[in-house]
């Protein structure tokens, strides 16, 4: 994914990945298409216990910065996104 690419949230995500995305923005926001503002770079992704809210570990992963529904979201994991294809 490079700067200017259109992306959407993947349809199949683990509960942990959904929780992390929904901490960045509400679920309704993720129904929209986003634009990559900063291409792939290394960032932190926190694995949190959903029940207690405690951070279990920090993982380094590939992330991008997005603009989606008028909001700028930083360090969104690439593995949670799909590129939009066949845009006319």
PDB file of N, CA, C and O in Angstrom:
ATOM      1  N   UNK A   1       0.839  -1.171   0.000  1.00  0.00           N
ATOM      2  CA  UNK A   1       0.000   0.000   0.000  1.00  0.00           C
ATOM      3  C   UNK A   1       0.886   1.238   0.000  1.00  0.00           C
ATOM      4  O   UNK A   1       1.772   1.391   0.841  1.00  0.00           O
ATOM      5  N   UNK A   2       0.633   2.094  -0.940  1.00  0.00           N
ATOM      6  CA  UNK A   2       1.419   3.315  -1.022  1.00  0.00           C
ATOM      7  C   UNK A   2       0.509   4.527  -0.864  1.00  0.00           C
ATOM      8  O   UNK A   2      -0.716   4.405  -0.861  1.00  0.00           O
ATOM      9  N   UNK A   3       1.113   5.666  -0.735  1.00  0.00           N
ATOM     10  CA  UNK A   3       0.384   6.907  -0.540  1.00  0.00           C
ATOM     11  C   UNK A   3      -0.620   7.103  -1.678  1.00  0.00           C
ATOM     12  O   UNK A   3      -0.273   6.979  -2.852  1.00  0.00           O
ATOM     13  N   UNK A   4      -1.868   7.409  -1.316  1.00  0.00           N
ATOM     14  CA  UNK A   4      -2.918   7.627  -2.297  1.00  0.00           C
ATOM     15  C   UNK A   4      -3.773   6.406  -2.582  1.00  0.00           C
ATOM     16  O   UNK A   4      -4.799   6.528  -3.252  1.00  0.00           O
ATOM     17  N   UNK A   5      -3.385   5.226  -2.095  1.00  0.00           N
ATOM     18  CA  UNK A   5      -4.174   4.009  -2.313  1.00  0.00           C
ATOM     19  C   UNK A   5      -5.488   4.080  -1.549  1.00  0.00           C
ATOM     20  O   UNK A   5      -5.554   4.635  -0.452  1.00  0.00           O
ATOM     21  N   UNK A   6      -6.530   3.513  -2.142  1.00  0.00           N
ATOM     22  CA  UNK A   6      -7.819   3.408  -1.466  1.00  0.00           C
ATOM     23  C   UNK A   6      -7.886   2.070  -0.739  1.00  0.00           C
ATOM     24  O   UNK A   6      -7.514   1.040  -1.301  1.00  0.00           O
ATOM     25  N   UNK A   7      -8.357   2.077   0.502  1.00  0.00           N
ATOM     26  CA  UNK A   7      -8.416   0.857   1.302  1.00  0.00           C
ATOM     27  C   UNK A   7      -9.752   0.776   2.037  1.00  0.00           C
ATOM     28  O   UNK A   7     -10.423   1.783   2.266  1.00  0.00           O
ATOM     29  N   UNK A   8     -10.115  -0.456   2.399  1.00  0.00           N
ATOM     30  CA  UNK A   8     -11.286  -0.713   3.233  1.00  0.00           C
ATOM     31  C   UNK A   8     -10.894  -1.710   4.315  1.00  0.00           C
ATOM     32  O   UNK A   8      -9.870  -2.386   4.207  1.00  0.00           O
ATOM     33  N   UNK A   9     -11.716  -1.797   5.358  1.00  0.00           N
ATOM     34  CA  UNK A   9     -11.492  -2.767   6.429  1.00  0.00           C
ATOM     35  C   UNK A   9     -11.782  -4.163   5.907  1.00  0.00           C
ATOM     36  O   UNK A   9     -12.746  -4.365   5.168  1.00  0.00           O
ATOM     37  N   UNK A  10     -10.959  -5.118   6.283  1.00  0.00           N
ATOM     38  CA  UNK A  10     -11.204  -6.515   5.898  1.00  0.00           C
ATOM     39  C   UNK A  10     -12.511  -7.004   6.510  1.00  0.00           C
ATOM     40  O   UNK A  10     -12.908  -6.560   7.588  1.00  0.00           O
ATOM     41  N   UNK A  11     -13.163  -7.908   5.824  1.00  0.00           N
ATOM     42  CA  UNK A  11     -14.444  -8.406   6.316  1.00  0.00           C
ATOM     43  C   UNK A  11     -14.269  -9.419   7.439  1.00  0.00           C
ATOM     44  O   UNK A  11     -15.115  -9.506   8.329  1.00  0.00           O
ATOM     45  N   UNK A  12     -13.184 -10.185   7.408  1.00  0.00           N
ATOM     46  CA  UNK A  12     -12.950 -11.200   8.436  1.00  0.00           C
ATOM     47  C   UNK A  12     -11.754 -10.780   9.280  1.00  0.00           C
ATOM     48  O   UNK A  12     -10.617 -10.771   8.809  1.00  0.00           O
ATOM     49  N   UNK A  13     -12.030 -10.432  10.538  1.00  0.00           N
ATOM     50  CA  UNK A  13     -10.993 -10.017  11.479  1.00  0.00           C
ATOM     51  C   UNK A  13     -11.182 -10.754  12.798  1.00  0.00           C
ATOM     52  O   UNK A  13     -12.297 -11.138  13.153  1.00  0.00           O
ATOM     53  N   UNK A  14     -10.094 -10.944  13.513  1.00  0.00           N
ATOM     54  CA  UNK A  14     -10.195 -11.544  14.842  1.00  0.00           C
ATOM     55  C   UNK A  14     -10.810 -10.519  15.792  1.00  0.00           C
ATOM     56  O   UNK A  14     -10.858  -9.330  15.476  1.00  0.00           O
ATOM     57  N   UNK A  15     -11.277 -10.973  16.947  1.00  0.00           N
ATOM     58  CA  UNK A  15     -11.857 -10.069  17.945  1.00  0.00           C
ATOM     59  C   UNK A  15     -10.839  -9.035  18.396  1.00  0.00           C
ATOM     60  O   UNK A  15     -11.191  -7.876  18.615  1.00  0.00           O
ATOM     61  N   UNK A  16      -9.589  -9.435  18.538  1.00  0.00           N
ATOM     62  CA  UNK A  16      -8.537  -8.523  18.973  1.00  0.00           C
ATOM     63  C   UNK A  16      -8.310  -7.419  17.934  1.00  0.00           C
ATOM     64  O   UNK A  16      -8.174  -6.248  18.286  1.00  0.00           O
ATOM     65  N   UNK A  17      -8.270  -7.802  16.657  1.00  0.00           N
ATOM     66  CA  UNK A  17      -8.065  -6.817  15.599  1.00  0.00           C
ATOM     67  C   UNK A  17      -9.237  -5.847  15.517  1.00  0.00           C
ATOM     68  O   UNK A  17      -9.035  -4.649  15.320  1.00  0.00           O
ATOM     69  N   UNK A  18     -10.465  -6.353  15.668  1.00  0.00           N
ATOM     70  CA  UNK A  18     -11.645  -5.477  15.673  1.00  0.00           C
ATOM     71  C   UNK A  18     -11.569  -4.491  16.828  1.00  0.00           C
ATOM     72  O   UNK A  18     -11.839  -3.303  16.649  1.00  0.00           O
ATOM     73  N   UNK A  19     -11.208  -4.969  18.000  1.00  0.00           N
ATOM     74  CA  UNK A  19     -11.111  -4.108  19.183  1.00  0.00           C
ATOM     75  C   UNK A  19     -10.095  -2.990  18.965  1.00  0.00           C
ATOM     76  O   UNK A  19     -10.344  -1.842  19.335  1.00  0.00           O
ATOM     77  N   UNK A  20      -8.965  -3.318  18.372  1.00  0.00           N
ATOM     78  CA  UNK A  20      -7.940  -2.301  18.122  1.00  0.00           C
ATOM     79  C   UNK A  20      -8.391  -1.280  17.080  1.00  0.00           C
ATOM     80  O   UNK A  20      -8.102  -0.092  17.222  1.00  0.00           O
ATOM     81  N   UNK A  21      -9.090  -1.717  16.042  1.00  0.00           N
ATOM     82  CA  UNK A  21      -9.594  -0.775  15.045  1.00  0.00           C
ATOM     83  C   UNK A  21     -10.665   0.129  15.642  1.00  0.00           C
ATOM     84  O   UNK A  21     -10.699   1.329  15.366  1.00  0.00           O
ATOM     85  N   UNK A  22     -11.535  -0.446  16.458  1.00  0.00           N
ATOM     86  CA  UNK A  22     -12.635   0.329  17.031  1.00  0.00           C
ATOM     87  C   UNK A  22     -12.150   1.293  18.107  1.00  0.00           C
ATOM     88  O   UNK A  22     -12.869   2.226  18.464  1.00  0.00           O
ATOM     89  N   UNK A  23     -10.942   1.083  18.632  1.00  0.00           N
ATOM     90  CA  UNK A  23     -10.353   2.069  19.539  1.00  0.00           C
ATOM     91  C   UNK A  23      -9.861   3.289  18.764  1.00  0.00           C
ATOM     92  O   UNK A  23      -9.826   4.396  19.301  1.00  0.00           O
ATOM     93  N   UNK A  24      -9.481   3.086  17.497  1.00  0.00           N
ATOM     94  CA  UNK A  24      -9.038   4.196  16.654  1.00  0.00           C
ATOM     95  C   UNK A  24     -10.213   5.029  16.151  1.00  0.00           C
ATOM     96  O   UNK A  24     -10.117   6.253  16.063  1.00  0.00           O
ATOM     97  N   UNK A  25     -11.323   4.365  15.822  1.00  0.00           N
ATOM     98  CA  UNK A  25     -12.506   5.051  15.293  1.00  0.00           C
ATOM     99  C   UNK A  25     -13.733   4.164  15.533  1.00  0.00           C
ATOM    100  O   UNK A  25     -13.595   2.944  15.627  1.00  0.00           O
ATOM    101  N   UNK A  26     -14.924   4.753  15.633  1.00  0.00           N
ATOM    102  CA  UNK A  26     -16.142   3.970  15.850  1.00  0.00           C
ATOM    103  C   UNK A  26     -16.418   3.007  14.685  1.00  0.00           C
ATOM    104  O   UNK A  26     -15.950   3.231  13.568  1.00  0.00           O
ATOM    105  N   UNK A  27     -17.179   1.935  14.950  1.00  0.00           N
ATOM    106  CA  UNK A  27     -17.461   0.950  13.899  1.00  0.00           C
ATOM    107  C   UNK A  27     -18.084   1.546  12.638  1.00  0.00           C
ATOM    108  O   UNK A  27     -17.789   1.085  11.535  1.00  0.00           O
ATOM    109  N   UNK A  28     -18.936   2.555  12.778  1.00  0.00           N
ATOM    110  CA  UNK A  28     -19.586   3.154  11.603  1.00  0.00           C
ATOM    111  C   UNK A  28     -18.561   3.793  10.661  1.00  0.00           C
ATOM    112  O   UNK A  28     -18.769   3.821   9.448  1.00  0.00           O
ATOM    113  N   UNK A  29     -17.480   4.297  11.203  1.00  0.00           N
ATOM    114  CA  UNK A  29     -16.433   4.923  10.389  1.00  0.00           C
ATOM    115  C   UNK A  29     -15.796   3.915   9.452  1.00  0.00           C
ATOM    116  O   UNK A  29     -15.444   4.254   8.322  1.00  0.00           O
ATOM    117  N   UNK A  30     -15.644   2.686   9.905  1.00  0.00           N
ATOM    118  CA  UNK A  30     -14.940   1.668   9.122  1.00  0.00           C
ATOM    119  C   UNK A  30     -15.768   1.135   7.957  1.00  0.00           C
ATOM    120  O   UNK A  30     -15.276   0.311   7.186  1.00  0.00           O
ATOM    121  N   UNK A  31     -17.013   1.584   7.810  1.00  0.00           N
ATOM    122  CA  UNK A  31     -17.829   1.194   6.653  1.00  0.00           C
ATOM    123  C   UNK A  31     -17.423   1.980   5.403  1.00  0.00           C
ATOM    124  O   UNK A  31     -17.808   1.622   4.290  1.00  0.00           O
ATOM    125  N   UNK A  32     -16.650   3.046   5.588  1.00  0.00           N
ATOM    126  CA  UNK A  32     -16.237   3.918   4.484  1.00  0.00           C
ATOM    127  C   UNK A  32     -14.891   3.496   3.911  1.00  0.00           C
ATOM    128  O   UNK A  32     -14.139   2.740   4.527  1.00  0.00           O
ATOM    129  N   UNK A  33     -14.610   4.002   2.723  1.00  0.00           N
ATOM    130  CA  UNK A  33     -13.314   3.803   2.091  1.00  0.00           C
ATOM    131  C   UNK A  33     -12.347   4.856   2.604  1.00  0.00           C
ATOM    132  O   UNK A  33     -12.728   6.010   2.798  1.00  0.00           O
ATOM    133  N   UNK A  34     -11.092   4.462   2.826  1.00  0.00           N
ATOM    134  CA  UNK A  34     -10.079   5.389   3.303  1.00  0.00           C
ATOM    135  C   UNK A  34      -8.980   5.588   2.275  1.00  0.00           C
ATOM    136  O   UNK A  34      -8.828   4.798   1.343  1.00  0.00           O
ATOM    137  N   UNK A  35      -8.214   6.660   2.459  1.00  0.00           N
ATOM    138  CA  UNK A  35      -7.082   6.979   1.592  1.00  0.00           C
ATOM    139  C   UNK A  35      -5.808   6.919   2.427  1.00  0.00           C
ATOM    140  O   UNK A  35      -5.744   7.486   3.517  1.00  0.00           O
ATOM    141  N   UNK A  36      -4.801   6.232   1.912  1.00  0.00           N
ATOM    142  CA  UNK A  36      -3.521   6.130   2.611  1.00  0.00           C
ATOM    143  C   UNK A  36      -2.792   7.473   2.510  1.00  0.00           C
ATOM    144  O   UNK A  36      -2.540   7.972   1.413  1.00  0.00           O
ATOM    145  N   UNK A  37      -2.455   8.053   3.673  1.00  0.00           N
ATOM    146  CA  UNK A  37      -1.730   9.317   3.719  1.00  0.00           C
ATOM    147  C   UNK A  37      -0.222   9.107   3.835  1.00  0.00           C
ATOM    148  O   UNK A  37       0.562   9.891   3.300  1.00  0.00           O
ATOM    149  N   UNK A  38       0.173   8.065   4.524  1.00  0.00           N
ATOM    150  CA  UNK A  38       1.591   7.735   4.682  1.00  0.00           C
ATOM    151  C   UNK A  38       1.733   6.242   4.399  1.00  0.00           C
ATOM    152  O   UNK A  38       1.037   5.418   4.993  1.00  0.00           O
ATOM    153  N   UNK A  39       2.631   5.907   3.495  1.00  0.00           N
ATOM    154  CA  UNK A  39       2.784   4.513   3.083  1.00  0.00           C
ATOM    155  C   UNK A  39       3.284   3.647   4.241  1.00  0.00           C
ATOM    156  O   UNK A  39       3.505   4.131   5.351  1.00  0.00           O
ATOM    157  N   UNK A  40       3.451   2.392   3.961  1.00  0.00           N
ATOM    158  CA  UNK A  40       3.780   1.389   4.977  1.00  0.00           C
ATOM    159  C   UNK A  40       5.051   1.761   5.730  1.00  0.00           C
ATOM    160  O   UNK A  40       6.083   2.074   5.137  1.00  0.00           O
ATOM    161  N   UNK A  41       4.942   1.718   7.048  1.00  0.00           N
ATOM    162  CA  UNK A  41       6.091   1.936   7.927  1.00  0.00           C
ATOM    163  C   UNK A  41       5.894   1.086   9.179  1.00  0.00           C
ATOM    164  O   UNK A  41       4.828   0.506   9.388  1.00  0.00           O
ATOM    165  N   UNK A  42       6.922   1.020   9.997  1.00  0.00           N
ATOM    166  CA  UNK A  42       6.855   0.200  11.203  1.00  0.00           C
ATOM    167  C   UNK A  42       6.179   0.983  12.321  1.00  0.00           C
ATOM    168  O   UNK A  42       6.476   2.156  12.547  1.00  0.00           O
ATOM    169  N   UNK A  43       5.273   0.319  13.008  1.00  0.00           N
ATOM    170  CA  UNK A  43       4.575   0.968  14.106  1.00  0.00           C
ATOM    171  C   UNK A  43       4.240  -0.025  15.202  1.00  0.00           C
ATOM    172  O   UNK A  43       4.487  -1.224  15.064  1.00  0.00           O
ATOM    173  N   UNK A  44       3.683   0.471  16.279  1.00  0.00           N
ATOM    174  CA  UNK A  44       3.320  -0.377  17.414  1.00  0.00           C
ATOM    175  C   UNK A  44       1.854  -0.747  17.348  1.00  0.00           C
ATOM    176  O   UNK A  44       0.994   0.056  16.987  1.00  0.00           O
ATOM    177  N   UNK A  45       1.603  -1.990  17.710  1.00  0.00           N
ATOM    178  CA  UNK A  45       0.249  -2.528  17.749  1.00  0.00           C
ATOM    179  C   UNK A  45       0.109  -3.177  19.112  1.00  0.00           C
ATOM    180  O   UNK A  45       0.887  -4.069  19.451  1.00  0.00           O
ATOM    181  N   UNK A  46      -0.851  -2.755  19.890  1.00  0.00           N
ATOM    182  CA  UNK A  46      -1.000  -3.235  21.255  1.00  0.00           C
ATOM    183  C   UNK A  46      -2.013  -4.365  21.324  1.00  0.00           C
ATOM    184  O   UNK A  46      -3.127  -4.240  20.817  1.00  0.00           O
ATOM    185  N   UNK A  47      -1.626  -5.468  21.951  1.00  0.00           N
ATOM    186  CA  UNK A  47      -2.532  -6.579  22.196  1.00  0.00           C
ATOM    187  C   UNK A  47      -3.095  -6.385  23.598  1.00  0.00           C
ATOM    188  O   UNK A  47      -2.371  -6.429  24.593  1.00  0.00           O
ATOM    189  N   UNK A  48      -4.422  -6.167  23.650  1.00  0.00           N
ATOM    190  CA  UNK A  48      -5.088  -5.815  24.895  1.00  0.00           C
ATOM    191  C   UNK A  48      -6.073  -6.908  25.275  1.00  0.00           C
ATOM    192  O   UNK A  48      -6.773  -7.447  24.418  1.00  0.00           O
ATOM    193  N   UNK A  49      -6.126  -7.234  26.563  1.00  0.00           N
ATOM    194  CA  UNK A  49      -7.123  -8.156  27.077  1.00  0.00           C
ATOM    195  C   UNK A  49      -8.466  -7.437  27.047  1.00  0.00           C
ATOM    196  O   UNK A  49      -8.649  -6.427  27.726  1.00  0.00           O
ATOM    197  N   UNK A  50      -9.405  -7.957  26.259  1.00  0.00           N
ATOM    198  CA  UNK A  50     -10.689  -7.293  26.064  1.00  0.00           C
ATOM    199  C   UNK A  50     -11.472  -7.199  27.371  1.00  0.00           C
ATOM    200  O   UNK A  50     -12.137  -6.193  27.619  1.00  0.00           O
ATOM    201  N   UNK A  51     -11.404  -8.216  28.198  1.00  0.00           N
ATOM    202  CA  UNK A  51     -12.172  -8.226  29.447  1.00  0.00           C
ATOM    203  C   UNK A  51     -11.667  -7.200  30.455  1.00  0.00           C
ATOM    204  O   UNK A  51     -12.459  -6.465  31.043  1.00  0.00           O
ATOM    205  N   UNK A  52     -10.349  -7.147  30.658  1.00  0.00           N
ATOM    206  CA  UNK A  52      -9.808  -6.262  31.692  1.00  0.00           C
ATOM    207  C   UNK A  52      -9.311  -4.926  31.134  1.00  0.00           C
ATOM    208  O   UNK A  52      -9.194  -3.954  31.881  1.00  0.00           O
ATOM    209  N   UNK A  53      -9.020  -4.866  29.842  1.00  0.00           N
ATOM    210  CA  UNK A  53      -8.502  -3.641  29.248  1.00  0.00           C
ATOM    211  C   UNK A  53      -7.006  -3.447  29.437  1.00  0.00           C
ATOM    212  O   UNK A  53      -6.464  -2.404  29.070  1.00  0.00           O
ATOM    213  N   UNK A  54      -6.332  -4.445  30.008  1.00  0.00           N
ATOM    214  CA  UNK A  54      -4.888  -4.341  30.240  1.00  0.00           C
ATOM    215  C   UNK A  54      -4.110  -4.732  28.991  1.00  0.00           C
ATOM    216  O   UNK A  54      -4.505  -5.631  28.249  1.00  0.00           O
ATOM    217  N   UNK A  55      -3.006  -4.045  28.776  1.00  0.00           N
ATOM    218  CA  UNK A  55      -2.132  -4.363  27.655  1.00  0.00           C
ATOM    219  C   UNK A  55      -1.332  -5.612  27.990  1.00  0.00           C
ATOM    220  O   UNK A  55      -0.632  -5.658  29.001  1.00  0.00           O
ATOM    221  N   UNK A  56      -1.440  -6.631  27.128  1.00  0.00           N
ATOM    222  CA  UNK A  56      -0.729  -7.887  27.341  1.00  0.00           C
ATOM    223  C   UNK A  56       0.658  -7.844  26.719  1.00  0.00           C
ATOM    224  O   UNK A  56       1.620  -8.357  27.292  1.00  0.00           O
ATOM    225  N   UNK A  57       0.758  -7.227  25.535  1.00  0.00           N
ATOM    226  CA  UNK A  57       2.058  -7.126  24.885  1.00  0.00           C
ATOM    227  C   UNK A  57       2.000  -6.048  23.806  1.00  0.00           C
ATOM    228  O   UNK A  57       0.923  -5.630  23.381  1.00  0.00           O
ATOM    229  N   UNK A  58       3.163  -5.614  23.381  1.00  0.00           N
ATOM    230  CA  UNK A  58       3.292  -4.660  22.293  1.00  0.00           C
ATOM    231  C   UNK A  58       4.000  -5.362  21.149  1.00  0.00           C
ATOM    232  O   UNK A  58       5.022  -6.020  21.344  1.00  0.00           O
ATOM    233  N   UNK A  59       3.445  -5.216  19.959  1.00  0.00           N
ATOM    234  CA  UNK A  59       3.986  -5.899  18.791  1.00  0.00           C
ATOM    235  C   UNK A  59       4.380  -4.851  17.752  1.00  0.00           C
ATOM    236  O   UNK A  59       3.636  -3.899  17.517  1.00  0.00           O
ATOM    237  N   UNK A  60       5.537  -5.023  17.134  1.00  0.00           N
ATOM    238  CA  UNK A  60       5.923  -4.167  16.019  1.00  0.00           C
ATOM    239  C   UNK A  60       5.342  -4.772  14.748  1.00  0.00           C
ATOM    240  O   UNK A  60       5.518  -5.961  14.482  1.00  0.00           O
ATOM    241  N   UNK A  61       4.654  -3.956  13.969  1.00  0.00           N
ATOM    242  CA  UNK A  61       4.003  -4.438  12.769  1.00  0.00           C
ATOM    243  C   UNK A  61       3.998  -3.346  11.712  1.00  0.00           C
ATOM    244  O   UNK A  61       4.309  -2.191  12.005  1.00  0.00           O
ATOM    245  N   UNK A  62       3.648  -3.706  10.487  1.00  0.00           N
ATOM    246  CA  UNK A  62       3.551  -2.733   9.415  1.00  0.00           C
ATOM    247  C   UNK A  62       2.233  -1.983   9.536  1.00  0.00           C
ATOM    248  O   UNK A  62       1.173  -2.593   9.672  1.00  0.00           O
ATOM    249  N   UNK A  63       2.305  -0.659   9.487  1.00  0.00           N
ATOM    250  CA  UNK A  63       1.122   0.184   9.649  1.00  0.00           C
ATOM    251  C   UNK A  63       1.115   1.268   8.570  1.00  0.00           C
ATOM    252  O   UNK A  63       2.125   1.520   7.913  1.00  0.00           O
ATOM    253  N   UNK A  64      -0.044   1.902   8.405  1.00  0.00           N
ATOM    254  CA  UNK A  64      -0.202   3.057   7.524  1.00  0.00           C
ATOM    255  C   UNK A  64      -1.008   4.121   8.266  1.00  0.00           C
ATOM    256  O   UNK A  64      -1.690   3.822   9.246  1.00  0.00           O
ATOM    257  N   UNK A  65      -0.924   5.349   7.797  1.00  0.00           N
ATOM    258  CA  UNK A  65      -1.774   6.429   8.288  1.00  0.00           C
ATOM    259  C   UNK A  65      -2.862   6.648   7.245  1.00  0.00           C
ATOM    260  O   UNK A  65      -2.582   6.691   6.047  1.00  0.00           O
ATOM    261  N   UNK A  66      -4.114   6.788   7.707  1.00  0.00           N
ATOM    262  CA  UNK A  66      -5.267   6.887   6.809  1.00  0.00           C
ATOM    263  C   UNK A  66      -6.074   8.142   7.054  1.00  0.00           C
ATOM    264  O   UNK A  66      -6.043   8.719   8.141  1.00  0.00           O
ATOM    265  N   UNK A  67      -6.799   8.557   6.022  1.00  0.00           N
ATOM    266  CA  UNK A  67      -7.882   9.503   6.190  1.00  0.00           C
ATOM    267  C   UNK A  67      -9.143   8.745   5.790  1.00  0.00           C
ATOM    268  O   UNK A  67      -9.254   8.248   4.669  1.00  0.00           O
ATOM    269  N   UNK A  68     -10.083   8.664   6.714  1.00  0.00           N
ATOM    270  CA  UNK A  68     -11.310   7.931   6.468  1.00  0.00           C
ATOM    271  C   UNK A  68     -12.453   8.718   7.101  1.00  0.00           C
ATOM    272  O   UNK A  68     -12.404   9.059   8.283  1.00  0.00           O
ATOM    273  N   UNK A  69     -13.463   8.999   6.318  1.00  0.00           N
ATOM    274  CA  UNK A  69     -14.645   9.743   6.771  1.00  0.00           C
ATOM    275  C   UNK A  69     -14.250  11.073   7.421  1.00  0.00           C
ATOM    276  O   UNK A  69     -14.837  11.483   8.423  1.00  0.00           O
ATOM    277  N   UNK A  70     -13.251  11.738   6.840  1.00  0.00           N
ATOM    278  CA  UNK A  70     -12.825  13.040   7.343  1.00  0.00           C
ATOM    279  C   UNK A  70     -11.957  13.011   8.582  1.00  0.00           C
ATOM    280  O   UNK A  70     -11.650  14.063   9.143  1.00  0.00           O
ATOM    281  N   UNK A  71     -11.557  11.835   9.019  1.00  0.00           N
ATOM    282  CA  UNK A  71     -10.697  11.687  10.200  1.00  0.00           C
ATOM    283  C   UNK A  71      -9.345  11.134   9.789  1.00  0.00           C
ATOM    284  O   UNK A  71      -9.255  10.300   8.888  1.00  0.00           O
ATOM    285  N   UNK A  72      -8.302  11.595  10.445  1.00  0.00           N
ATOM    286  CA  UNK A  72      -6.964  11.061  10.218  1.00  0.00           C
ATOM    287  C   UNK A  72      -6.672  10.044  11.306  1.00  0.00           C
ATOM    288  O   UNK A  72      -6.726  10.359  12.495  1.00  0.00           O
ATOM    289  N   UNK A  73      -6.363   8.830  10.896  1.00  0.00           N
ATOM    290  CA  UNK A  73      -6.060   7.742  11.821  1.00  0.00           C
ATOM    291  C   UNK A  73      -4.609   7.334  11.621  1.00  0.00           C
ATOM    292  O   UNK A  73      -4.186   7.051  10.500  1.00  0.00           O
ATOM    293  N   UNK A  74      -3.860   7.306  12.693  1.00  0.00           N
ATOM    294  CA  UNK A  74      -2.436   6.967  12.618  1.00  0.00           C
ATOM    295  C   UNK A  74      -2.204   5.543  13.090  1.00  0.00           C
ATOM    296  O   UNK A  74      -2.886   5.043  13.984  1.00  0.00           O
ATOM    297  N   UNK A  75      -1.233   4.911  12.471  1.00  0.00           N
ATOM    298  CA  UNK A  75      -0.776   3.560  12.818  1.00  0.00           C
ATOM    299  C   UNK A  75      -1.893   2.516  12.772  1.00  0.00           C
ATOM    300  O   UNK A  75      -2.147   1.814  13.752  1.00  0.00           O
ATOM    301  N   UNK A  76      -2.548   2.428  11.626  1.00  0.00           N
ATOM    302  CA  UNK A  76      -3.554   1.398  11.384  1.00  0.00           C
ATOM    303  C   UNK A  76      -2.822   0.191  10.795  1.00  0.00           C
ATOM    304  O   UNK A  76      -2.144   0.329   9.777  1.00  0.00           O
ATOM    305  N   UNK A  77      -2.943  -0.994  11.415  1.00  0.00           N
ATOM    306  CA  UNK A  77      -2.221  -2.176  10.916  1.00  0.00           C
ATOM    307  C   UNK A  77      -2.643  -2.552   9.492  1.00  0.00           C
ATOM    308  O   UNK A  77      -3.831  -2.582   9.172  1.00  0.00           O
ATOM    309  N   UNK A  78      -1.660  -2.835   8.656  1.00  0.00           N
ATOM    310  CA  UNK A  78      -1.903  -3.201   7.267  1.00  0.00           C
ATOM    311  C   UNK A  78      -2.689  -4.507   7.190  1.00  0.00           C
ATOM    312  O   UNK A  78      -3.506  -4.679   6.285  1.00  0.00           O
ATOM    313  N   UNK A  79      -2.460  -5.417   8.110  1.00  0.00           N
ATOM    314  CA  UNK A  79      -3.135  -6.723   8.047  1.00  0.00           C
ATOM    315  C   UNK A  79      -4.645  -6.623   8.256  1.00  0.00           C
ATOM    316  O   UNK A  79      -5.361  -7.593   8.008  1.00  0.00           O
ATOM    317  N   UNK A  80      -5.138  -5.479   8.702  1.00  0.00           N
ATOM    318  CA  UNK A  80      -6.573  -5.275   8.917  1.00  0.00           C
ATOM    319  C   UNK A  80      -7.247  -4.600   7.726  1.00  0.00           C
ATOM    320  O   UNK A  80      -8.449  -4.336   7.765  1.00  0.00           O
ATOM    321  N   UNK A  81      -6.482  -4.318   6.663  1.00  0.00           N
ATOM    322  CA  UNK A  81      -6.997  -3.557   5.534  1.00  0.00           C
ATOM    323  C   UNK A  81      -6.845  -4.326   4.229  1.00  0.00           C
ATOM    324  O   UNK A  81      -5.951  -5.159   4.081  1.00  0.00           O
ATOM    325  N   UNK A  82      -7.741  -4.031   3.282  1.00  0.00           N
ATOM    326  CA  UNK A  82      -7.659  -4.547   1.915  1.00  0.00           C
ATOM    327  C   UNK A  82      -7.632  -3.369   0.963  1.00  0.00           C
ATOM    328  O   UNK A  82      -8.281  -2.351   1.203  1.00  0.00           O
ATOM    329  N   UNK A  83      -6.872  -3.509  -0.132  1.00  0.00           N
ATOM    330  CA  UNK A  83      -6.865  -2.461  -1.151  1.00  0.00           C
ATOM    331  C   UNK A  83      -8.155  -2.543  -1.966  1.00  0.00           C
ATOM    332  O   UNK A  83      -8.665  -3.631  -2.230  1.00  0.00           O
ATOM    333  N   UNK A  84      -8.672  -1.386  -2.360  1.00  0.00           N
ATOM    334  CA  UNK A  84      -9.845  -1.332  -3.218  1.00  0.00           C
ATOM    335  C   UNK A  84      -9.347  -1.509  -4.649  1.00  0.00           C
ATOM    336  O   UNK A  84      -8.390  -0.858  -5.067  1.00  0.00           O
ATOM    337  N   UNK A  85     -10.002  -2.390  -5.390  1.00  0.00           N
ATOM    338  CA  UNK A  85      -9.586  -2.670  -6.770  1.00  0.00           C
ATOM    339  C   UNK A  85     -10.669  -2.241  -7.734  1.00  0.00           C
ATOM    340  O   UNK A  85     -11.833  -2.091  -7.361  1.00  0.00           O
ATOM    341  N   UNK A  86     -10.266  -2.045  -8.990  1.00  0.00           N
ATOM    342  CA  UNK A  86     -11.194  -1.707 -10.076  1.00  0.00           C
ATOM    343  C   UNK A  86     -11.978  -0.435  -9.819  1.00  0.00           C
ATOM    344  O   UNK A  86     -13.196  -0.409 -10.001  1.00  0.00           O
ATOM    345  N   UNK A  87     -11.297   0.618  -9.397  1.00  0.00           N
ATOM    346  CA  UNK A  87     -11.944   1.908  -9.196  1.00  0.00           C
ATOM    347  C   UNK A  87     -11.955   2.644 -10.523  1.00  0.00           C
ATOM    348  O   UNK A  87     -10.923   2.751 -11.186  1.00  0.00           O
ATOM    349  N   UNK A  88     -13.122   3.152 -10.918  1.00  0.00           N
ATOM    350  CA  UNK A  88     -13.227   3.879 -12.194  1.00  0.00           C
ATOM    351  C   UNK A  88     -13.593   5.302 -11.958  1.00  0.00           C
ATOM    352  O   UNK A  88     -13.728   6.071 -12.910  1.00  0.00           O
TER     353      UNK A  88
END
